[in-house]
Amino acid sequence: MKSLRVFSMRKPLHLLSTMPLPEAFIQAATTQEVVIDNKEFIKTIPVTSEDIRAAVEQVSNKAATVIFTSQQAVNAVSKLVQAHLVNWTIFCTGGATHELVTRYFTNSRIAGM
């Protein structure tokens, strides 16, 4: 029978963040013996073309049901339409995606997360 090894957490604890964090947050973590390395190596670049712009614009003129699964999607679509004017029923993931939907799509109804 194998024995269970218990590892104690070494201090300082080193974390890798793949998204930018505020410097104040990083400094606060340091006081708790947590070292955070910011290494943004995942980048999402919106695809824009006249076909995509036309398709999004066409949907923006309808009372449509739309699903947002990321902040990047909300940002990309809000740049293609007059977000505050569309009348959509929106489903989205929670957290920051929900916050952006609420900020940009003020005339739409958030039906669920």
BELZI-V837251 format. One record per helix or strand of 2 or more residues. SS is the DSSP state (h for helix, s for strand). FROM is the first residue (numbers start at 1). LEN is the number of residues. Records with the same first field share a line. If there is no record, write none. Layout:
BEGIN
SS->FROM-LEN / FROM-LEN
END
This chain:
BEGIN
s->13-5 / 34-5 / 65-4 / 89-4 / 109-4
h->23-8 / 50-11 / 71-10 / 96-9
END
